[in-house]
Amino acid sequence: MKFLEQQGLRFDWKIVSIIVFSTVLLILDRYNSFTFWKPFDRTILYLFTPLIIIIVVFRENPREYGFQIGNWKAGIAITVGALLVIIPVLWLIVRGDGSMRAYYQPLIGPILPIYTFFDLLGWEFLFRGWMTFAYVRKFGAEGLWLQAVPFAIAHISKPEIETLSTIFGGFIFGWIAWRTKSFVYPFLIHWAIFTFVVLVAGGYFG
């Protein structure tokens, strides 16, 4: 590090830690299973691990990373408004795209809302909590785009139409988190979207 500083390169160790650890966590999730259920793996990797780092290593309050209810009035209004716009569009896309139906139909099951809840809880905190709040504080508004890039890359194995949308969707989710000072509302939107897509792919809702 001293050598790099002599070359005029100075690093924010917390930002570096977030970049490195979040990348490692995504890789570990892709190649490993740690419990009997993948959503539990993701809750441990993407929620508990960042929280431990924030509290023990950074010695900060998780509220500074959106781990709070935040502006609940704005959050509820944005959540309801977003879903009213997104749900009809998703219905049309999933009904008309065979790759979406083929990918999501196998996820249909009696505990679908529980599965999608735990699958996305840590996922949203990683991107819209840990990354978003750290990056925006460090880099300004561009931080909203920066957190959307790994979010989009992490979707590469999913249907193309979905993956292409995630750079913009990730930005919007990041903005919602920053606007409400909480990762909860993008999580709620994402949870509803994920559950709805699976149901439509499985033949529900027409």
BAMARSE-126613 format. One line per 8 residues: their letters; for each residue x, y, z of N, C-alpha, C. Coordinates in pm, 1 decimal. Example, Ala and Ser with C-alpha at 12.3 -4.5 7.8 and 13.67 -1.06 7.14 Angstrom:
// BAMARSE-126613
AS> 1319.0:-569.0:780.0:1230.0:-450.0:780.0:1320.0:-330.0:780.0  1285.0:-225.0:708.0:1367.0:-106.0:714.0:1290.0:3.0:787.0
END
This chain:
// BAMARSE-126613
MKFLEQQG> 81.5:-119.7:0.0:0.0:0.0:0.0:85.9:126.2:0.0  195.6:124.5:76.2:282.6:242.0:79.6:342.2:269.7:-56.9  379.0:161.0:-128.7:433.8:177.8:-263.0:331.8:245.5:-353.8  206.5:202.4:-344.9:101.9:261.4:-427.8:76.7:406.6:-390.5  82.9:435.5:-260.4:64.4:573.5:-216.7:175.3:663.2:-269.0  296.1:607.6:-279.9:407.2:683.3:-335.0:385.6:714.9:-482.8  304.3:634.0:-547.9:271.2:657.7:-689.4:148.6:747.7:-704.8  101.9:802.4:-594.8:-12.6:892.2:-598.4:-147.1:822.5:-589.6
LRFDWKIV> -147.7:693.5:-553.5:-271.9:617.3:-541.3:-307.7:599.7:-394.4  -418.5:655.8:-355.0:-465.5:642.6:-216.9:-602.9:578.0:-218.2  -618.4:476.3:-135.3:-741.4:398.6:-136.0:-822.4:423.7:-9.3  -954.4:425.2:-27.5:-1047.6:423.6:85.4:-1064.7:277.2:123.9  -1010.9:236.5:237.7:-1006.4:94.8:272.1:-1144.9:33.6:288.5  -1243.3:113.6:327.9:-1378.7:59.8:341.2:-1439.7:31.2:203.4  -1418.9:121.6:109.6:-1469.4:99.8:-25.9:-1401.0:-21.2:-88.2  -1271.1:-31.2:-71.2:-1197.8:-147.1:-123.1:-1251.7:-275.6:-60.9
SIIVFSTV> -1275.8:-272.6:69.6:-1328.4:-390.8:138.9:-1464.2:-431.3:83.4  -1551.7:-333.5:59.1:-1684.1:-363.5:6.3:-1674.9:-423.4:-133.4  -1589.3:-367.0:-217.4:-1571.9:-418.7:-353.8:-1519.8:-561.9:-351.0  -1416.3:-585.6:-272.3:-1354.1:-717.4:-268.2:-1447.3:-819.8:-205.0  -1501.4:-788.0:-87.2:-1585.8:-885.2:-17.4:-1714.3:-915.2:-94.0  -1777.6:-813.4:-152.0:-1901.2:-839.2:-226.1:-1874.3:-927.4:-347.5  -1760.2:-906.2:-413.4:-1723.7:-990.1:-527.4:-1699.0:-1133.9:-483.5  -1627.6:-1150.9:-374.0:-1599.1:-1284.3:-321.7:-1728.7:-1354.6:-281.0
LLILDRYN> -1818.9:-1282.0:-217.6:-1946.1:-1342.0:-175.0:-2028.2:-1389.2:-294.6  -2030.7:-1310.2:-400.3:-2103.4:-1349.9:-520.7:-2042.6:-1474.6:-583.6  -1910.7:-1482.2:-583.5:-1843.0:-1600.0:-638.9:-1869.2:-1723.1:-552.7  -1861.4:-1707.0:-421.4:-1887.3:-1819.4:-331.7:-2028.6:-1872.6:-349.7  -2122.8:-1782.2:-365.7:-2261.6:-1822.7:-385.9:-2277.1:-1901.1:-516.0  -2205.3:-1857.6:-618.0:-2218.4:-1922.1:-749.8:-2164.2:-2064.3:-750.2  -2058.1:-2089.1:-676.3:-1989.1:-2217.7:-687.0:-2010.7:-2311.6:-568.7  -2080.8:-2266.6:-465.0:-2090.8:-2348.6:-344.2:-2231.1:-2351.5:-286.6
SFTFWKPF> -2255.7:-2453.4:-205.2:-2374.7:-2461.1:-121.0:-2327.5:-2483.2:22.2  -2381.9:-2407.2:113.6:-2335.6:-2413.3:252.2:-2439.8:-2470.2:347.5  -2566.5:-2463.8:308.8:-2673.5:-2519.2:391.0:-2760.3:-2608.3:302.2  -2869.1:-2657.4:358.0:-2960.2:-2744.5:282.7:-3049.0:-2665.9:187.7  -3044.4:-2531.2:192.2:-3136.9:-2449.9:113.5:-3065.2:-2326.4:63.4  -3065.0:-2304.5:-66.7:-2991.4:-2193.4:-126.5:-3033.2:-2056.1:-72.5  -3162.8:-2030.9:-51.9:-3199.4:-1900.3:5.6:-3135.7:-1873.9:141.7  -3114.7:-1978.2:224.0:-3045.6:-1958.7:350.9:-2899.4:-1921.9:327.0
DRTILYLF> -2837.3:-1987.8:228.5:-2699.5:-1953.5:192.5:-2689.1:-1804.1:161.7  -2783.3:-1755.4:82.4:-2777.4:-1616.2:37.7:-2807.2:-1518.8:150.8  -2890.0:-1560.4:243.8:-2914.7:-1475.4:360.6:-2788.9:-1463.2:445.2  -2718.5:-1572.8:461.7:-2593.9:-1572.0:538.6:-2486.2:-1490.3:467.1  -2470.4:-1517.0:337.6:-2364.6:-1450.2:261.3:-2391.1:-1301.6:243.6  -2513.2:-1266.4:205.2:-2541.4:-1130.2:161.3:-2602.7:-1038.7:266.4  -2655.0:-1096.0:373.1:-2711.0:-1013.0:481.0:-2623.4:-1016.9:604.9  -2604.0:-1136.3:661.3:-2530.9:-1146.0:786.9:-2383.1:-1110.3:773.2
TPLIIIIV> -2320.1:-1154.9:664.8:-2176.8:-1125.8:648.5:-2149.8:-975.9:637.0  -2219.8:-901.7:548.1:-2198.1:-757.2:545.3:-2228.6:-688.3:678.0  -2335.5:-733.9:747.0:-2369.0:-672.3:875.9:-2256.4:-692.1:976.4  -2196.9:-811.2:978.8:-2084.4:-837.4:1069.9:-1966.7:-747.4:1035.7  -1939.3:-732.4:908.2:-1827.4:-645.9:866.4:-1854.7:-500.8:904.2  -1977.9:-454.6:882.1:-2013.1:-316.9:917.0:-1994.1:-291.5:1066.0  -2043.2:-383.6:1148.5:-2041.2:-363.4:1293.9:-1903.2:-390.0:1353.7  -1841.4:-501.4:1316.6:-1716.9:-544.8:1380.7:-1593.6:-479.8:1318.5
VFRENPRE> -1588.8:-474.5:1186.1:-1470.4:-423.7:1117.0:-1478.9:-272.7:1094.7  -1589.4:-226.7:1035.3:-1604.2:-83.3:1009.3:-1637.7:-5.1:1135.8  -1696.3:-73.5:1235.2:-1743.1:-10.4:1359.1:-1841.6:103.8:1330.1  -1938.3:71.1:1246.0:-2041.6:166.8:1209.2:-2178.4:109.4:1241.2  -2277.9:196.7:1237.0:-2416.9:155.7:1259.2:-2475.4:108.6:1126.8  -2536.0:-9.5:1122.4:-2595.9:-58.2:997.6:-2698.7:37.3:937.6  -2754.3:124.8:1020.3:-2849.3:224.0:967.2:-2784.5:310.2:859.7  -2653.8:330.4:870.7:-2582.7:411.3:771.1:-2577.6:342.4:635.4
YGFQIGNW> -2613.6:215.4:632.4:-2615.1:138.7:507.6:-2757.3:95.1:471.1  -2855.3:173.1:517.1:-2993.5:147.4:478.7:-3063.1:37.0:554.7  -3002.3:-10.7:664.3:-3063.6:-116.7:743.5:-3156.5:-52.7:846.5  -3268.1:-2.5:796.9:-3367.0:65.0:879.4:-3495.7:78.8:797.9  -3603.3:120.2:864.1:-3729.8:141.9:794.4:-3720.9:265.8:706.8  -3649.0:366.5:751.9:-3630.0:486.6:671.8:-3757.1:568.1:657.9  -3769.3:635.3:544.1:-3886.1:719.1:516.6:-3999.9:629.3:469.1  -4079.0:580.6:563.8:-4178.8:479.0:531.0:-4293.2:533.5:446.0
KAGIAITV> -4327.2:661.0:461.7:-4434.7:717.7:380.9:-4395.9:719.4:233.0  -4275.4:769.7:205.9:-4226.8:769.8:67.4:-4206.9:626.9:19.5  -4157.8:539.8:108.3:-4130.9:401.5:71.0:-4255.9:327.4:28.0  -4363.8:341.9:104.3:-4488.9:274.3:69.9:-4545.2:329.4:-60.8  -4543.2:463.0:-75.7:-4597.0:524.7:-197.3:-4519.6:479.0:-321.0  -4387.4:477.1:-310.2:-4303.9:435.8:-423.4:-4323.6:288.0:-453.6  -4331.0:206.1:-349.1:-4349.8:61.8:-368.0:-4479.8:31.7:-439.3  -4589.6:89.0:-392.2:-4720.5:65.8:-453.8:-4722.7:119.8:-596.1
GALLVIIP> -4671.7:240.8:-615.2:-4670.5:300.7:-748.3:-4587.6:220.4:-846.9  -4470.7:175.3:-802.8:-4382.9:97.3:-890.1:-4449.1:-33.3:-931.7  -4512.0:-101.5:-837.3:-4575.4:-229.9:-868.6:-4695.4:-213.1:-961.5  -4769.3:-104.2:-946.5:-4882.4:-79.2:-1035.7:-4836.5:-62.6:-1180.4  -4717.0:-7.7:-1198.3:-4662.0:11.0:-1332.8:-4596.5:-116.8:-1383.7  -4519.0:-182.4:-1296.9:-4435.4:-295.0:-1339.6:-4514.1:-423.2:-1362.4  -4610.1:-453.0:-1276.5:-4680.7:-581.5:-1282.9:-4746.3:-606.7:-1419.1  -4821.8:-511.5:-1475.8:-4881.7:-538.4:-1608.1:-4775.9:-560.3:-1716.8
VLWLIVRG> -4665.8:-485.0:-1709.3:-4558.8:-501.5:-1807.5:-4496.2:-640.0:-1795.6  -4472.1:-682.3:-1673.3:-4414.2:-814.8:-1651.0:-4506.6:-925.0:-1700.7  -4636.2:-908.6:-1679.9:-4732.0:-1008.1:-1726.0:-4719.7:-1027.7:-1876.3  -4710.8:-917.6:-1948.9:-4698.8:-924.0:-2094.5:-4566.8:-988.1:-2136.1  -4457.8:-951.1:-2068.2:-4326.0:-1002.9:-2104.4:-4317.3:-1153.1:-2078.9  -4356.8:-1195.3:-1960.0:-4345.3:-1337.4:-1924.5:-4436.1:-1422.6:-2012.6  -4556.5:-1374.6:-2038.9:-4649.1:-1448.9:-2124.9:-4595.9:-1461.8:-2266.7  -4519.4:-1361.8:-2311.2:-4473.1:-1362.2:-2449.4:-4332.1:-1413.1:-2470.3
DGSMRAYY> -4261.4:-1444.7:-2362.1:-4121.3:-1486.6:-2373.6:-4104.1:-1628.4:-2319.6  -4078.7:-1721.3:-2408.6:-4065.1:-1861.4:-2368.1:-3948.0:-1886.3:-2276.3  -3840.3:-1808.9:-2292.3:-3722.5:-1829.3:-2206.7:-3752.3:-1791.9:-2062.2  -3834.6:-1690.3:-2041.7:-3872.9:-1651.9:-1905.7:-3957.4:-1761.5:-1841.8  -4053.2:-1814.8:-1917.8:-4138.5:-1920.0:-1862.6:-4057.3:-2046.0:-1832.2  -3965.8:-2082.3:-1921.5:-3885.3:-2202.7:-1901.6:-3794.0:-2189.5:-1780.6  -3742.4:-2069.9:-1758.2:-3648.4:-2049.2:-1646.9:-3720.4:-2049.5:-1512.2  -3836.1:-1983.2:-1506.5:-3900.4:-1961.8:-1376.2:-4006.4:-2065.3:-1339.7
QPLIGPIL> -4060.7:-2135.2:-1437.2:-4165.9:-2232.0:-1406.5:-4123.8:-2338.9:-1305.3  -4000.1:-2390.9:-1311.1:-3960.6:-2494.2:-1213.5:-3958.7:-2446.7:-1067.8  -3964.4:-2316.3:-1046.7:-3959.1:-2264.8:-910.0:-4094.5:-2266.3:-839.9  -4200.0:-2299.3:-915.1:-4334.0:-2305.8:-854.9:-4334.4:-2409.1:-742.0  -4391.0:-2370.8:-627.7:-4398.8:-2462.5:-515.2:-4485.8:-2405.1:-406.2  -4521.6:-2485.7:-306.2:-4613.5:-2441.1:-201.0:-4555.2:-2333.9:-109.1  -4424.2:-2321.4:-104.9:-4362.3:-2220.5:-17.7:-4296.5:-2110.6:-101.2  -4351.2:-2085.9:-219.1:-4290.7:-1988.1:-310.6:-4263.5:-1852.3:-246.0
PIYTFFDL> -4360.2:-1788.8:-176.1:-4331.0:-1657.7:-117.0:-4218.5:-1662.3:-13.8  -4207.4:-1773.5:58.3:-4099.7:-1788.1:156.9:-3966.4:-1804.4:85.6  -3967.8:-1886.1:-20.7:-3846.5:-1906.5:-100.5:-3796.5:-1773.7:-156.6  -3884.6:-1697.5:-221.7:-3842.3:-1572.2:-283.2:-3802.8:-1468.3:-177.8  -3867.9:-1472.4:-61.6:-3833.9:-1378.9:46.3:-3688.6:-1395.6:88.4  -3651.4:-1516.8:124.1:-3516.1:-1540.2:173.9:-3412.0:-1538.1:61.8  -3455.1:-1568.2:-59.2:-3362.0:-1563.1:-170.6:-3318.8:-1420.4:-200.1  -3407.6:-1323.4:-174.8:-3379.4:-1184.1:-211.2:-3344.4:-1093.3:-94.1
LGWEFLFR> -3372.8:-1133.5:28.4:-3350.1:-1045.3:143.4:-3204.7:-1000.4:151.3  -3112.5:-1096.1:154.9:-2971.3:-1060.8:161.0:-2921.6:-999.9:31.7  -2972.0:-1050.9:-79.3:-2935.6:-1000.6:-212.1:-2959.9:-849.7:-220.7  -3077.2:-805.6:-176.3:-3108.1:-663.3:-182.6:-3025.0:-581.9:-83.6  -2994.6:-639.7:32.8:-2910.5:-563.5:125.2:-2769.8:-546.7:69.5  -2717.9:-650.3:4.9:-2584.2:-641.4:-53.3:-2575.8:-526.4:-152.8  -2671.0:-522.0:-245.8:-2665.6:-421.5:-352.3:-2725.2:-288.1:-310.9  -2844.4:-288.9:-253.3:-2912.7:-163.5:-224.7:-2887.3:-109.9:-84.8
GWMTFAYV> -2818.3:-187.2:-2.3:-2778.1:-139.0:128.4:-2629.7:-113.2:131.9  -2553.8:-220.5:143.7:-2408.2:-211.7:159.8:-2341.6:-133.5:47.0  -2363.8:-174.2:-77.0:-2298.1:-107.7:-189.2:-2353.5:32.3:-214.0  -2484.2:43.0:-224.9:-2544.4:170.9:-264.3:-2505.9:284.7:-171.2  -2522.8:265.9:-41.1:-2498.3:376.3:50.9:-2349.9:410.7:60.9  -2264.9:308.9:52.9:-2120.3:335.1:55.9:-2075.6:406.0:-70.7  -2122.0:359.4:-184.9:-2077.6:416.3:-312.0:-2129.1:558.0:-333.4  -2255.3:584.5:-297.5:-2308.8:719.1:-316.5:-2239.2:818.2:-224.8
RKFGAEGL> -2210.1:777.8:-101.7:-2136.1:867.0:-12.4:-1996.8:897.5:-66.6  -1934.9:798.3:-130.2:-1798.6:814.8:-180.0:-1794.2:881.7:-316.9  -1879.5:838.8:-408.1:-1869.5:881.3:-547.7:-1981.8:974.8:-593.1  -2079.8:1000.5:-507.6:-2191.7:1082.9:-547.9:-2295.8:1002.4:-623.5  -2373.5:1070.2:-707.5:-2484.5:1005.8:-777.8:-2440.2:889.0:-864.6  -2316.7:895.5:-914.2:-2266.2:785.6:-997.8:-2263.2:652.4:-922.4  -2261.4:659.4:-789.8:-2262.2:537.5:-709.6:-2383.9:451.3:-735.2  -2494.8:515.7:-776.5:-2616.0:439.6:-808.4:-2593.7:351.2:-930.5
WLQAVPFA> -2516.3:401.3:-1025.7:-2484.2:320.5:-1143.6:-2378.6:216.0:-1111.6  -2285.4:250.3:-1025.4:-2177.6:156.1:-992.9:-2231.9:28.7:-928.3  -2328.6:42.0:-837.5:-2382.8:-78.5:-773.8:-2468.4:-159.0:-869.9  -2518.8:-93.6:-975.2:-2603.4:-164.6:-1071.5:-2522.3:-254.6:-1164.4  -2391.8:-226.3:-1179.1:-2309.7:-305.3:-1271.4:-2291.5:-450.0:-1223.5  -2242.0:-474.3:-1100.9:-2232.3:-614.3:-1055.5:-2368.5:-680.7:-1044.3  -2472.0:-601.5:-1014.9:-2608.9:-654.9:-1009.6:-2647.8:-712.7:-1145.8  -2618.5:-639.4:-1252.3:-2649.9:-686.9:-1387.4:-2566.0:-808.4:-1423.8
IAHISKPE> -2437.8:-804.3:-1392.3:-2348.7:-916.3:-1423.9:-2394.6:-1043.9:-1353.6  -2444.2:-1030.0:-1231.5:-2490.1:-1146.2:-1155.6:-2614.5:-1210.4:-1216.7  -2677.3:-1142.3:-1312.6:-2796.5:-1196.8:-1378.7:-2763.4:-1267.9:-1509.9  -2637.8:-1276.9:-1546.3:-2601.4:-1324.7:-1679.8:-2655.7:-1463.5:-1711.3  -2671.5:-1549.8:-1614.0:-2723.4:-1684.9:-1640.9:-2875.0:-1687.7:-1658.6  -2940.9:-1574.3:-1638.0:-3086.5:-1568.3:-1648.7:-3127.8:-1529.7:-1790.9  -3257.1:-1529.5:-1822.8:-3301.8:-1494.6:-1957.8:-3248.3:-1358.3:-2002.7  -3216.3:-1349.6:-2133.0:-3151.7:-1230.5:-2186.2:-3232.1:-1103.2:-2163.8
IETLSTIF> -3362.2:-1109.6:-2186.1:-3444.0:-990.1:-2173.1:-3441.5:-936.0:-2029.9  -3436.5:-1025.9:-1934.3:-3427.3:-984.3:-1793.6:-3290.9:-924.3:-1763.7  -3185.7:-991.1:-1808.9:-3050.3:-944.6:-1780.9:-3026.1:-806.5:-1840.1  -3073.9:-783.3:-1962.0:-3056.4:-652.0:-2025.1:-3124.6:-541.2:-1945.7  -3233.3:-573.4:-1879.3:-3308.7:-471.7:-1805.0:-3245.8:-437.2:-1670.1  -3154.5:-523.3:-1621.5:-3110.8:-508.4:-1482.5:-3017.3:-390.0:-1458.0  -2946.0:-344.0:-1560.0:-2860.6:-226.6:-1536.5:-2947.5:-105.5:-1503.5  -3063.4:-95.5:-1570.4:-3154.8:15.0:-1543.1:-3239.5:-13.4:-1419.0
GGFIFGWI> -3282.8:-139.4:-1407.0:-3358.4:-176.7:-1287.4:-3275.5:-163.3:-1161.6  -3148.3:-201.7:-1170.2:-3059.6:-187.8:-1055.0:-3040.2:-43.4:-1015.7  -3028.7:44.3:-1115.1:-3017.0:187.7:-1087.3:-3141.5:239.4:-1017.2  -3258.9:200.8:-1068.7:-3384.6:247.6:-1009.0:-3399.5:195.8:-866.2  -3367.8:68.8:-844.5:-3372.4:14.7:-708.7:-3277.3:91.0:-616.4  -3159.3:123.9:-667.9:-3063.5:199.3:-588.2:-3116.5:337.1:-553.3  -3180.5:401.2:-650.7:-3237.6:533.8:-625.1:-3347.0:525.1:-518.7  -3431.2:422.1:-527.2:-3538.3:405.8:-428.1:-3479.1:388.3:-288.2
AWRTKSFV> -3373.4:308.2:-278.1:-3308.2:288.2:-148.2:-3253.4:420.5:-95.7  -3186.5:495.3:-181.8:-3127.8:623.6:-139.3:-3237.0:724.0:-103.9  -3344.3:726.3:-182.1:-3454.6:820.1:-158.2:-3523.0:792.3:-25.5  -3538.9:666.2:7.4:-3610.6:629.2:130.1:-3516.3:604.3:247.8  -3385.3:605.8:220.7:-3282.2:577.1:321.9:-3294.5:435.5:377.3  -3342.4:342.9:293.1:-3363.8:205.8:337.9:-3359.1:109.2:220.2  -3302.9:-9.0:243.6:-3304.2:-112.9:141.5:-3436.4:-189.0:139.6  -3522.5:-163.4:238.1:-3646.3:-239.8:255.0:-3739.2:-227.0:134.7
YPFLIHWA> -3753.9:-107.2:79.9:-3853.5:-84.4:-24.5:-3813.8:-143.5:-159.9  -3688.7:-130.0:-203.2:-3651.2:-206.5:-322.8:-3660.9:-356.6:-301.1  -3635.9:-401.7:-176.9:-3653.6:-543.8:-147.9:-3798.8:-585.3:-166.1  -3891.2:-507.6:-111.8:-4033.1:-541.3:-122.9:-4077.8:-545.3:-269.2  -4031.0:-449.4:-347.7:-4065.6:-446.5:-490.1:-4008.6:-569.3:-560.3  -3881.9:-597.8:-534.6:-3814.7:-710.3:-599.3:-3879.6:-842.5:-557.6  -3914.3:-853.9:-430.9:-3980.4:-974.7:-379.1:-4113.3:-998.3:-450.4  -4193.3:-891.9:-463.4:-4322.5:-902.8:-531.5:-4302.9:-938.6:-678.5
IFTFVVLV> -4204.5:-876.3:-742.7:-4177.0:-903.3:-884.3:-4136.4:-1048.9:-904.8  -4041.5:-1095.5:-825.0:-3990.8:-1231.9:-837.6:-4105.3:-1332.7:-820.4  -4184.0:-1313.7:-716.4:-4294.6:-1405.7:-688.3:-4396.5:-1404.5:-801.2  -4430.0:-1286.0:-848.6:-4528.7:-1271.9:-955.2:-4479.7:-1337.8:-1084.6  -4352.4:-1316.5:-1120.1:-4297.1:-1375.0:-1242.4:-4305.9:-1527.7:-1238.6  -4272.6:-1585.6:-1124.6:-4278.5:-1731.0:-1112.1:-4423.0:-1780.4:-1127.7  -4515.9:-1710.2:-1067.8:-4655.9:-1749.9:-1077.7:-4706.8:-1741.6:-1221.8  -4672.1:-1634.4:-1290.1:-4714.3:-1620.3:-1430.1:-4648.3:-1729.5:-1515.2
AGGYFG> -4520.2:-1755.3:-1491.2:-4450.3:-1859.6:-1565.8:-4514.2:-1995.2:-1540.8  -4570.0:-2013.7:-1422.7:-4632.2:-2141.0:-1388.0:-4775.7:-2154.3:-1434.7  -4826.1:-2054.3:-1505.7:-4960.5:-2063.2:-1561.9:-5067.7:-1992.3:-1483.0  -5030.3:-1923.9:-1376.9:-5128.9:-1848.1:-1300.2:-5153.3:-1712.9:-1367.3  -5259.0:-1645.7:-1330.5:-5294.1:-1512.6:-1382.4:-5313.7:-1515.2:-1533.8  -5375.8:-1617.7:-1582.8:-5413.9:-1621.3:-1723.3:-5314.9:-1686.7:-1815.1
END
